[in-house]
């Protein structure tokens, strides 16, 4: 879990920094769909995660073996999720 949290922190301290960094991972997502947000897609791609559900207040992860983890997202990730859900960052929105 520490690796995941450190990775999320490394994406940036602001919504814009997170956006810039997430673009480099070639992922797209769907706004207002917790399991299909660009952050959820990125976490599943980057780590051995079966399911990821994201919200500004928490990230619920299911890893192999059906273990569930809850992570409080860093501030930049929280703001990014809100902005993404409001339609900002069209380059990351699945067409």
C-alpha positions as CSV (number, residue, x, y, z in Angstrom):
1,X,0.0,0.0,0.0
2,X,2.9,2.3,0.7
3,X,4.0,2.0,-2.9
4,X,0.6,3.0,-4.2
5,X,0.4,6.0,-1.9
6,X,3.9,7.1,-2.9
7,X,3.0,6.7,-6.5
8,X,-0.1,8.9,-6.1
9,X,1.9,11.5,-4.3
10,X,4.5,11.5,-7.1
11,X,1.8,12.5,-9.6
12,X,1.7,16.0,-8.2
13,X,0.5,18.5,-5.6
14,X,-2.1,20.2,-7.9
15,X,-4.8,19.0,-10.2
16,X,-2.8,20.4,-13.2
17,X,0.4,18.6,-12.2
18,X,-1.6,15.3,-11.8
19,X,-3.1,15.9,-15.2
20,X,0.3,16.5,-16.8
21,X,1.7,13.4,-15.3
22,X,-1.2,11.1,-15.9
23,X,-1.1,11.9,-19.6
24,X,2.3,10.2,-19.8
25,X,0.7,6.8,-18.8
26,X,-1.5,6.6,-21.9
27,X,-4.8,6.1,-20.0
28,X,-8.3,7.5,-20.5
29,X,-11.3,7.3,-18.2
30,X,-14.9,8.2,-17.8
31,X,-16.0,11.1,-15.6
32,X,-18.4,10.4,-12.7
33,X,-17.8,6.7,-12.8
34,X,-15.7,5.8,-9.8
35,X,-14.3,2.6,-11.3
36,X,-13.6,4.1,-14.7
37,X,-11.9,7.4,-13.6
38,X,-8.5,8.0,-15.2
39,X,-6.9,7.5,-11.8
40,X,-8.7,4.1,-11.3
41,X,-7.6,3.0,-14.8
42,X,-4.0,4.1,-14.1
43,X,-3.9,2.3,-10.7
44,X,-5.1,-1.0,-12.3
45,X,-2.6,-0.6,-15.1
46,X,0.4,0.2,-12.9
47,X,-0.2,-2.2,-10.0
48,X,-1.6,-5.7,-9.4
49,X,-5.1,-4.4,-8.7
50,X,-8.3,-6.2,-9.5
51,X,-10.7,-3.3,-8.9
52,X,-10.2,0.4,-8.1
53,X,-13.0,2.8,-7.1
54,X,-12.0,6.4,-6.6
55,X,-13.6,9.4,-5.0
56,X,-12.1,12.7,-3.7
57,X,-12.5,11.3,-0.1
58,X,-11.1,7.9,-0.6
59,X,-9.8,5.2,-3.0
60,X,-11.0,1.6,-2.5
61,X,-8.7,-1.0,-4.0
62,X,-9.3,-4.7,-4.3
63,X,-6.1,-6.7,-4.8
64,X,-5.6,-10.3,-5.7
65,X,-6.8,-12.6,-2.9
66,X,-9.8,-10.3,-2.5
67,X,-8.0,-8.1,0.0
68,X,-9.4,-4.6,0.1
69,X,-7.5,-1.4,0.9
70,X,-8.7,2.1,1.5
71,X,-6.4,5.0,0.8
72,X,-7.0,8.6,1.6
73,X,-5.8,10.3,-1.6
74,X,-3.3,13.1,-1.6
75,X,-4.6,16.6,-2.1
76,X,-3.6,16.9,-5.7
77,X,-5.4,13.6,-6.6
78,X,-8.5,14.8,-4.7
79,X,-8.7,18.0,-6.7
80,X,-7.9,16.1,-10.0
81,X,-10.8,13.7,-9.4
82,X,-13.2,16.6,-8.8
83,X,-12.0,18.4,-11.9
84,X,-12.0,15.3,-14.0
85,X,-15.6,14.5,-12.9
86,X,-16.6,18.0,-14.0
87,X,-15.3,17.4,-17.5
88,X,-12.0,19.1,-17.3
89,X,-9.0,17.4,-19.0
90,X,-10.8,16.3,-22.1
91,X,-7.6,14.5,-23.4
92,X,-8.1,12.0,-20.6
93,X,-11.8,11.4,-21.3
94,X,-12.7,8.2,-23.1
95,X,-14.5,8.9,-26.4
